Amino acid sequence: MTPRETVAALVPRGKAAKEAGEAFAPANLALVKYWGKRDETLNLPVTSSLSISLGGLGTTTRIEAAAEDRVILDGRTLAPETPFTRRLIAYLDLFREPGAGFRVSTRNSVPTAAGVASSASGFAALVLALDRLHGWELEPRSLSILARLGSGSACRSLWPGFVRWEAGSAPDGMDSHGIPLGWQWPALRIGLVEVETGPKPYASRAAMRDTREQSALYAAWPDKCRADLAAIEPAIEARDLETVGRIAESNALSMHATMLGAWPPILYWQSGTIEALRAAWRLREEGVPVYVTMDAGPNVKLLFEAAHEADVAAAFPGLRVLLPWDIPS
Ligand code: PMV
C-alpha cells in the first residue's frame, strides 16, 4: 500500500469544504521511544512506543484553498525549496488532485527541528486542520494513521496525556496508530532544558535508518522496548514516578547508545547535554526524584512531580516547566 492509497482508503469524498480549517496539536515526549521503521514509506515502526503530551507546547495550523501553494511559518513566507516546505507540500500532495493549491500558515511554540518533536505536533495539527477544512469528520484513529504518514511520532500527537502507538502488524499499517490511555497524573511535570535550539545535524529519519542498518547494538533494542513498555504502563497507572522515571531514562539512554554503535557514529549530545544529565543525577543523589529523557537532539527533558518543582528549577536556571494536560482548547 502507498501513502496515497492509505489516504484514499480513509478519506471520504464529496464533502462540502469550508473556507478554512484551523487546529492545535500538542508536541509529545516519548517515554518509551520509537526508533526504527519496519516500513519506510508508511512510517511503520519496529516496536510500539508510549508518550506524554507537552501541554501548550505544540503547533497551530490554519489551511485554506488558494490559487497556488504558500507556506507561512511563524509569520514568514518560506521559499518553496526549503526542506520544511518541500516536506509539507509532499504531504499535502497525498490529499489533492493536481492543480489544487493551499495556503498553510503554521505557528510553533516548539523550536523547529531542535529535537522537541515539532514535526509530530506539526503533522498532527495539519491533518486536523485538513479534516476541518474538508468537513471529513474522521475518527481520531484515522487521523492518527494519516498523521503517521507525515511523521511517525505525529500519530501520538492527537490526544492530551499518555498515548501508546500500537506498532500493529498489518503490512498496510491500518492497525498502526495512537491509542489514548486515559490515565491522569495531575502532579506530573515535564522540564525542558534547552541546550540548543538550532536545527539538528541529522534528521531522525536518516539516523534511524543508519542505526538499524549499521549498529550491532540495534539487535537488542526491540526487546528492550517491549519489556519497557510492559513495565511502564502499570507504573504510570500507579503514578509510581521512580519506576516510570527509571524506565524512561534507561530507554532514552539505550536509544542513544544504539546510535553510537553506527558507523560513522551518530551523537546528538552537546557538552550541555552531559552537564544537564549530571545535574539531574546529582539532584537524585540528594533525594530529589527527577529523571531524564532525550529525543533525537541535544535537549534534555526532565520528569518530576509538582512537589519538587522548586528544587528542580533551582538546579536548572531557565527551566521551562510544562503541565502535560494543560492544552489549549
Ligand atoms: O517521528 P520522527 O520521525 O520525528 O521520529 C521521532 C523519534 C524520536 O523522537 C527520537 C522518538 C519518539 O518516539 O518520538
Residues whose N, C-alpha, C, O or C-beta is under 5 A from the ligand:
A	BS01	PMV	A30 V32 K33 Y34 S49 S119 S151 G152 S153 A154 S204 R205 D295 A296
